Amino acid sequence: MAMHRWIWFLIVVLLSPRMPAWADGPSTVARLGFRAEGPGLFAFDTGFLQGRLKMDGRYQGLYPVVEKAGGKELTMPPGLLSPYRVFSRGVRYGDAARDWPTSATLQPDGAVEVHWPARPEHPLEMKAVYKWMDPGCLDMQVQVTPQKDLPDFELFLSSYLTKGFRAAVYVRPEEASKGSEATLQKVSTTGILNISSFSALQPASGIQSERGALVSPKEISRFVPVDRPAEAKSGYVMYPRDEKALRMIQDGRWKIPPSPVDWDIGPFLGKPICFRRDPDLGITVVLMSPSEDCFAVSSAWNPENLQSGGYRSLYLSLFGYEIKAGQTAKARCRLVIGRDLTEARILEIYEKYTK
């Protein structure tokens, strides 16, 4: 009988699903959650990443973020998913939301809820929830309730990485980005850059479609690196979702000081997905958002070499529509950090996230 019990024990051990290396605690949920570290400071250790969410009213964001296995810092202050500029049509609200007075509380599920109360200089209440979904995936949901009508409202969300990270954005095919002849004339006077100016991450000469037919790379959306073409005039490039988004970008909001930006305009987005990848570390940092929640993605141009100066930044422009006084609107985005993430895997994650 003792021998039979031992044999059954071995069978159960061998056939039971193995826990991932990071899940060495009694509860995966508990391991992924933030923990209070001080006023407005919340530490995390997912097994893969460790660091802090800083929400203490000054230069707020997710930083530092360290990849545990190699001990490499991935971010530059103010880190990832940092609320930055806030606009409505023709109006900028203060300098930066990352410096607005803030209160933050740890939730029972390990998420952190952040609250920015309305003030005279920004007559809107804003809330955000940061929550780890798995060791390399964090979701953020933002809620805005204005005290007055906010036409073409925008929350501009920033993320800053270290020097080795190079950017790419998921854009539409060339023909779809050009649009009609009338649109092309209007776009040409506002500085849009043709997709052919970008050194695209070209797939093979043909890609197998779901039905088995070969499709030309020019007929599908694809990731293109954010490499600066000769005709670029700015240090930054923005990729609009559509023509309405382009009009918002160019309605004058970005001329309002401090630090106005004269954006170069890239091709229209395929989906609001962008990433920065450090080939030496083998780590990719991805930002994504549902199309209805994000009307533009932007980035600093990739430098000529990894040691050049300048930001290694990515930005999401959330909302992009009128929010009436007293109405509550929500938008969401996702941060994914992983090793050896392929473009195909990134798109798979996006489809599961948005379906």
Secondary structure as the mmCIF struct_conf table of DSSP 4:
data_model
#
loop_
_struct_conf.conf_type_id
_struct_conf.id
_struct_conf.beg_label_comp_id
_struct_conf.beg_label_asym_id
_struct_conf.beg_label_seq_id
_struct_conf.end_label_comp_id
_struct_conf.end_label_asym_id
_struct_conf.end_label_seq_id
HELX_RH_AL_P HELX_RH_AL_P1 ALA A 2 LEU A 15
BEND BEND1 SER A 16 SER A 16
HELX_LH_PP_P HELX_LH_PP_P1 PRO A 17 PRO A 20
TURN_TY1_P TURN_TY1_P1 ALA A 21 TRP A 22
BEND BEND2 GLY A 25 PRO A 26
HELX_RH_AL_P HELX_RH_AL_P2 THR A 28 LEU A 32
BEND BEND3 GLY A 33 GLY A 33
STRN STRN1 ARG A 35 GLY A 38
TURN_TY1_P TURN_TY1_P2 PRO A 39 GLY A 40
STRN STRN2 LEU A 41 ASP A 45
BEND BEND4 GLY A 47 PHE A 48
STRN STRN3 LEU A 49 LYS A 54
BEND BEND5 ASP A 56 TYR A 59
STRN STRN4 GLY A 61 GLU A 67
TURN_TY1_P TURN_TY1_P3 LYS A 68 GLY A 71
STRN STRN5 LYS A 72 GLU A 73
STRN STRN6 THR A 75 THR A 75
TURN_TY1_P TURN_TY1_P4 PRO A 77 PRO A 78
STRN STRN7 LEU A 80 LEU A 80
BEND BEND6 LEU A 81 LEU A 81
STRN STRN8 SER A 82 SER A 88
TURN_TY1_P TURN_TY1_P5 ARG A 89 GLY A 90
STRN STRN9 VAL A 91 ARG A 92
BEND BEND7 GLY A 94 ASP A 95
HELX_RH_3T_P HELX_RH_3T_P1 ALA A 97 ASP A 99
BEND BEND8 TRP A 100 TRP A 100
STRN STRN10 SER A 103 LEU A 106
TURN_TY1_P TURN_TY1_P6 PRO A 108 ASP A 109
BEND BEND9 GLY A 110 GLY A 110
STRN STRN11 VAL A 112 TRP A 116
STRN STRN12 ARG A 119 ARG A 119
TURN_TY1_P TURN_TY1_P7 PRO A 120 GLU A 121
STRN STRN13 HIS A 122 HIS A 122
STRN STRN14 LEU A 124 ASP A 134
TURN_TY1_P TURN_TY1_P8 PRO A 135 GLY A 136
STRN STRN15 CYS A 137 PRO A 146
BEND BEND10 GLN A 147 LYS A 148
STRN STRN16 LEU A 150 LEU A 161
TURN_TY1_P TURN_TY1_P9 LYS A 163 GLY A 164
STRN STRN17 ARG A 166 VAL A 171
HELX_RH_AL_P HELX_RH_AL_P3 GLU A 174 LYS A 178
BEND BEND11 SER A 180 SER A 180
HELX_RH_AL_P HELX_RH_AL_P4 GLU A 181 THR A 190
TURN_TY1_P TURN_TY1_P10 GLY A 191 GLY A 191
STRN STRN18 ILE A 192 ILE A 192
HELX_LH_PP_P HELX_LH_PP_P2 LEU A 193 ASN A 194
HELX_RH_3T_P HELX_RH_3T_P2 ILE A 195 SER A 197
BEND BEND12 PHE A 198 PHE A 198
BEND BEND13 SER A 205 SER A 205
STRN STRN19 ILE A 207 GLN A 208
TURN_TY1_P TURN_TY1_P11 GLU A 210 ARG A 211
BEND BEND14 GLY A 212 GLY A 212
STRN STRN20 LEU A 214 VAL A 215
HELX_RH_3T_P HELX_RH_3T_P3 PRO A 217 GLU A 219
BEND BEND15 ILE A 220 ILE A 220
STRN STRN21 ARG A 222 PRO A 225
STRN STRN22 ASP A 227 ASP A 227
HELX_LH_PP_P HELX_LH_PP_P3 ARG A 228 PRO A 229
TURN_TY1_P TURN_TY1_P12 ALA A 230 GLU A 231
BEND BEND16 SER A 234 GLY A 235
STRN STRN23 TYR A 236 PRO A 240
BEND BEND17 ARG A 241 ASP A 242
HELX_RH_AL_P HELX_RH_AL_P5 GLU A 243 ILE A 249
TURN_TY1_P TURN_TY1_P13 GLN A 250 GLN A 250
BEND BEND18 ASP A 251 GLY A 252
HELX_RH_3T_P HELX_RH_3T_P4 ARG A 253 LYS A 255
BEND BEND19 ILE A 256 SER A 259
STRN STRN24 ASP A 264 ILE A 265
HELX_LH_PP_P HELX_LH_PP_P4 PRO A 267 PHE A 268
STRN STRN25 LEU A 269 ASP A 278
TURN_TY1_P TURN_TY1_P14 PRO A 279 GLY A 282
STRN STRN26 ILE A 283 MET A 288
TURN_TY1_P TURN_TY1_P15 SER A 291 ASP A 293
STRN STRN27 CYS A 294 ALA A 300
HELX_LH_PP_P HELX_LH_PP_P5 TRP A 301 TRP A 301
STRN STRN28 ASN A 302 ASN A 302
HELX_LH_PP_P HELX_LH_PP_P6 PRO A 303 PRO A 303
BEND BEND20 GLU A 304 ASN A 305
TURN_TY1_P TURN_TY1_P16 LEU A 306 GLN A 307
BEND BEND21 SER A 308 SER A 308
BEND BEND22 GLY A 310 GLY A 310
STRN STRN29 ARG A 312 ILE A 323
TURN_TY1_P TURN_TY1_P17 ALA A 325 GLY A 326
STRN STRN30 ALA A 329 ARG A 339
BEND BEND23 ASP A 340 ASP A 340
HELX_RH_AL_P HELX_RH_AL_P6 GLU A 343 THR A 354
#
